């Protein structure tokens, strides 16, 4: 009888040890103590380092974005959900980058001069920018932004601007754009006080409108 009891206990212990953490529901993990030592040991022993990283990211995201369904998901579900989510984000980023490259090839930008204007209580940073229409069509409007970095590639300021006049095919125009400069704003003051040659300008075209009614723009 003692041998039978001992064998039964051994089977229970082995079954417990061999329980696949990926099959456990998040609600069960909460009951065990989500960050308890027992749960941590199971996760570290049964998941690869890659799976553990994916699980951690997925659990944090789903806990706040889909808390009701999250409790009924297994650890394996969380890992797979995060993999799908990460793949979709990567796809979206690649799509945006491809469209951005296309837009930037259609319109070119070049800094001509940086200036500063003070008018009564209003102060402005200004950039004179050359805009090139590299397309075969007449452009009726361009919306873009310029990321200004210092010589160490640290962000100084990100500035949005638009040009709403016609630019003929293969034509280059020059226009000056102004932004508020506030002495209490570190970013605008750094742009004002830094020499142009010490700055780097990275342009991103957001939207191009053509005279024929068509347009090209970044994905939403």
C-alpha positions in Angstrom: 0.0 0.0 0.0 2.8 2.4 0.9 4.5 1.6 -2.4 1.2 2.5 -4.3 0.9 5.8 -2.3 4.5 6.6 -3.0 4.1 5.9 -6.7 1.0 8.1 -6.8 2.8 11.0 -5.2 5.7 10.6 -7.6 3.3 10.7 -10.6 1.7 13.9 -9.2 5.1 15.6 -8.7 6.3 14.6 -12.2 3.0 15.8 -13.7 3.4 19.1 -11.9 7.1 19.5 -13.0 6.2 18.7 -16.6 3.3 21.1 -16.9 3.8 23.2 -20.0 3.9 26.9 -19.0 2.7 27.8 -22.5 -0.7 26.0 -21.8 -1.3 28.0 -18.6 -3.9 30.8 -18.8 -3.0 34.3 -17.6 -5.8 34.1 -15.1 -4.1 31.1 -13.5 -0.8 32.9 -13.4 -2.5 35.7 -11.6 -3.8 33.3 -9.0 -0.4 31.8 -8.5 1.1 35.3 -8.1 1.9 36.8 -11.4 5.4 37.8 -10.4 5.9 35.1 -7.8 9.0 33.0 -7.6 7.3 29.8 -8.7 5.9 31.5 -11.9 9.3 33.1 -12.6 11.0 29.8 -12.4 8.6 28.1 -14.7 8.9 30.9 -17.3 12.7 31.0 -17.1 13.0 27.2 -17.3 10.5 26.4 -20.1 10.8 29.5 -22.3 13.8 30.4 -24.4 15.3 33.8 -23.8 13.7 35.0 -27.1 10.3 33.6 -26.1 10.6 35.2 -22.6 11.3 38.6 -24.1 8.4 38.3 -26.6 6.1 37.1 -23.7 7.1 40.0 -21.4 6.4 42.6 -24.1 3.1 41.0 -25.1 1.9 40.6 -21.5 2.5 44.3 -20.8 0.8 45.4 -23.9 -2.3 43.1 -23.6 -2.8 43.7 -19.9 -3.6 47.3 -20.6 -5.1 47.1 -24.0 -7.3 44.0 -23.8 -7.5 43.1 -20.1 -10.7 41.0 -20.3 -9.5 38.6 -23.1 -6.0 38.7 -21.6 -7.1 36.6 -18.6 -8.3 33.7 -20.8 -5.2 33.7 -23.0 -2.5 31.2 -22.4 1.2 32.1 -22.2 1.5 30.5 -25.7 -1.3 32.7 -27.0 0.4 35.8 -25.6 3.7 34.9 -27.3 2.0 34.2 -30.7 -0.1 37.4 -30.4 3.0 39.5 -29.8 4.8 37.9 -32.7 1.9 38.8 -35.0 1.7 42.3 -33.6 5.4 42.8 -34.0 5.3 41.6 -37.6 2.4 43.9 -38.4 4.3 46.9 -36.9 7.3 46.0 -38.9 5.2 45.7 -42.1 3.6 49.2 -41.4 7.0 50.8 -40.8 8.5 49.3 -44.0 5.4 50.6 -45.9 5.8 54.1 -44.5 9.6 54.1 -45.2 9.0 52.9 -48.8 6.4 55.7 -49.4 8.6 58.2 -47.7 11.5 57.3 -50.0 9.2 57.7 -53.0 8.0 61.1 -51.8 11.5 62.3 -51.1 12.6 61.3 -54.6 9.7 63.3 -56.1 10.5 66.6 -54.2 14.0 67.8 -53.1 14.8 70.2 -50.4 18.0 72.2 -49.6 18.8 74.7 -46.9 19.9 78.0 -48.4 20.1 80.2 -45.2 19.1 80.3 -41.5 17.9 83.6 -40.1 16.4 85.1 -36.9 13.9 88.0 -36.8 12.8 90.0 -33.8 9.6 92.1 -34.2 8.4 93.9 -31.1 7.4 91.0 -28.8 7.4 88.4 -31.6 10.6 86.5 -32.4 11.1 84.0 -35.2 13.6 81.4 -36.5 13.6 81.3 -40.3 14.9 78.9 -42.9 15.2 79.7 -46.5 14.6 76.4 -48.4 15.1 75.5 -52.0 12.3 73.1 -53.2 12.8 71.1 -56.4 10.0 69.4 -58.3 11.5 66.3 -59.7 8.3 64.9 -61.2 6.8 65.3 -64.7 3.7 67.1 -63.3 3.0 70.5 -61.9 2.8 70.5 -58.1 0.2 72.7 -56.5 1.2 72.1 -52.8 3.8 70.4 -50.7 3.6 69.5 -47.0 6.8 68.5 -45.3 8.9 68.6 -42.1 12.5 69.1 -41.3 14.3 67.4 -38.4 17.1 69.6 -37.2 19.9 67.8 -35.4 23.1 69.1 -33.9 26.5 67.9 -35.0 26.2 64.9 -32.7 22.9 63.8 -34.2 20.9 64.9 -31.2 17.5 66.4 -32.0 17.3 70.2 -31.9 13.9 70.7 -33.3 11.3 69.1 -35.6 9.6 71.7 -37.8 6.6 71.3 -40.0 6.0 73.6 -43.1 4.0 73.7 -46.3 4.3 75.5 -49.7 1.0 76.2 -51.4 2.1 77.7 -54.7 2.7 76.0 -58.1 6.0 74.4 -58.9 6.4 73.5 -62.5 7.9 70.1 -63.5 11.7 70.2 -63.0 11.5 73.7 -61.5 13.3 74.9 -58.4 11.9 77.6 -56.2 13.2 79.2 -53.0 10.9 80.2 -50.1 11.5 81.3 -46.5 9.6 79.7 -43.7 9.3 81.0 -40.1 8.6 79.5 -36.7 8.1 81.1 -33.3 11.3 81.4 -31.2 10.6 81.6 -27.5 13.5 82.5 -25.2 12.0 80.1 -22.6 12.0 77.2 -25.1 15.4 75.4 -25.2 14.8 73.8 -28.7 14.0 77.0 -30.5 16.8 78.9 -28.7 19.3 76.2 -29.7 18.3 76.5 -33.3 18.7 80.3 -33.1 22.1 80.2 -31.4 23.7 77.3 -33.4 25.6 78.1 -36.6 24.1 76.6 -39.7 27.3 74.6 -40.5 27.0 72.9 -37.1 23.5 71.7 -37.8 22.1 68.8 -39.9 18.8 69.0 -41.7 16.7 65.9 -42.5 13.7 66.5 -44.7 10.6 64.3 -44.8 7.9 64.9 -47.4 4.4 64.2 -46.0 2.1 65.1 -48.9 2.4 66.3 -52.5 -0.7 67.7 -54.3 -0.6 67.9 -58.1 -2.5 70.2 -60.5 -4.3 67.3 -62.1 -6.1 66.6 -58.8 -3.9 63.6 -57.8 -1.8 63.4 -54.7 0.9 61.3 -53.0 1.1 61.1 -49.2 2.4 59.0 -46.3 0.1 56.2 -45.0 -2.1 57.3 -42.1 
